[in-house]
């Protein structure tokens, strides 16, 4: 994939990065999207310095169009990998947010029952293809 949250030269479809930065740093992101993208390295540095870290639930993105139920099944088959990754990067105090419907549906109960400190109790829309408004609303409820 040519798109990834931490890739600095993403020219389009970078909604997760853009909407996350707008939520966390509203004053600094009151500008044109191209300026935010141009300064992505600075925003990522601030994100890290503020104690945030984003991981994907899978090591590689879905290569083809899956239905939501197929995505959930695929994600469930890899729950142990995700749990191990979270445990290797965090401790019992670490707060975790699951973003996107399939990720939430596949992993919420499993991660919660394995002691992961999940902040959201409902799915958070992925901020692409029109989900930006709902992403902002649901994430704002968690942060503010």
C-alpha positions in Angstrom: 0.0 0.0 0.0 1.2 3.5 -0.8 -1.0 4.9 2.1 -0.1 4.5 5.7 -0.6 6.7 8.7 3.2 7.2 9.2 4.1 7.6 5.5 5.0 11.3 5.0 4.4 11.6 1.3 0.7 10.6 1.0 -1.0 12.9 -1.4 -4.6 11.6 -1.2 -6.8 9.3 0.9 -4.9 10.1 4.1 -8.1 10.6 6.2 -7.0 8.8 9.3 -3.9 11.0 9.7 -5.7 14.2 8.7 -8.8 13.7 10.9 -6.7 12.5 13.9 -4.5 15.6 13.7 -7.5 17.9 13.3 -9.0 16.3 16.5 -5.9 16.4 18.6 -4.4 19.7 17.3 -7.3 21.9 16.2 -5.4 25.2 16.4 -2.5 24.0 14.4 -4.7 22.3 11.7 -6.9 25.3 10.9 -5.3 25.6 7.5 -5.4 24.0 4.1 -5.0 20.2 3.9 -1.9 20.5 1.6 -0.2 22.5 4.3 -1.0 19.9 7.0 0.4 17.2 4.6 3.5 19.3 3.9 4.1 19.4 7.7 3.2 15.8 8.3 6.6 15.0 9.8 6.1 17.8 12.4 2.6 16.5 13.3 3.9 13.0 13.6 6.6 14.1 15.9 4.1 16.0 18.1 1.8 12.9 18.1 4.7 10.8 19.4 5.8 13.3 21.9 2.3 13.5 23.3 2.4 9.8 24.0 0.3 8.5 21.1 1.0 5.5 19.0 -1.1 4.1 16.2 -0.9 0.5 15.0 -2.7 -1.4 12.4 -4.6 -4.5 13.4 -3.1 -6.4 10.5 0.5 -6.5 9.3 -0.6 -6.0 5.7 -3.7 -4.3 4.3 -6.5 -6.1 2.7 -5.4 -6.7 -0.9 -8.9 -6.9 -2.4 -12.4 -5.8 -1.6 -13.8 -7.9 1.2 -17.3 -7.6 2.6 -17.5 -6.4 6.1 -18.3 -9.9 7.4 -15.3 -11.3 5.5 -13.1 -8.6 7.1 -14.4 -9.5 10.5 -13.7 -13.2 10.0 -10.2 -12.5 8.6 -9.5 -10.2 11.6 -10.8 -12.7 14.1 -8.4 -15.3 12.7 -5.5 -13.0 13.6 -6.7 -11.8 17.1 -3.8 -13.5 18.9 -1.3 -11.6 16.7 -3.0 -8.3 17.5 -3.2 -9.1 21.2 0.5 -10.0 21.3 1.4 -6.8 19.4 -0.5 -4.7 21.8 1.0 -6.4 24.8 4.5 -6.0 23.4 4.0 -2.2 22.9 2.1 -1.4 26.1 1.3 -2.1 29.7 -1.9 -2.4 31.7 -2.2 1.4 31.9 -2.1 1.9 28.2 -5.4 3.1 26.7 -6.5 1.6 23.4 -9.0 2.8 20.9 -10.3 0.5 18.1 -11.1 2.3 14.9 -13.4 1.0 12.1 -16.4 -1.2 12.3 -14.7 -4.5 11.3 -11.8 -4.0 13.7 -14.2 -3.2 16.6 -16.6 -6.1 15.8 -13.8 -8.6 15.4 -11.7 -7.6 18.4 -13.6 -5.7 21.1 -14.8 -8.7 23.2 -11.6 -10.6 22.7 -9.3 -7.8 23.7 -11.5 -6.7 26.6 -11.6 -10.3 28.0 -7.8 -10.4 27.7 -7.3 -7.3 29.9 -6.7 -4.6 27.3 -7.8 -1.2 28.5 -10.2 -0.2 25.7 -11.7 3.3 25.7 -14.5 2.9 23.2 -17.5 0.7 23.9 -18.9 1.2 20.4 -17.3 1.3 16.9 -15.7 4.4 15.6 -16.2 5.1 12.0 -13.1 5.1 9.8 -12.6 8.7 8.6 -12.8 8.0 4.9 -15.5 7.9 2.3 -17.8 10.2 4.3 -17.1 8.8 7.8 -15.1 11.9 8.9 -18.0 13.6 10.8 -18.9 10.5 12.7 -15.2 9.8 13.4 -14.8 13.3 14.9 -18.0 13.0 17.0 -17.2 9.7 18.5 -13.5 10.4 19.1 -14.4 13.8 20.7 -16.6 11.9 23.2 -13.5 9.9 24.2 -11.1 12.7 24.4 -13.2 15.6 25.7 
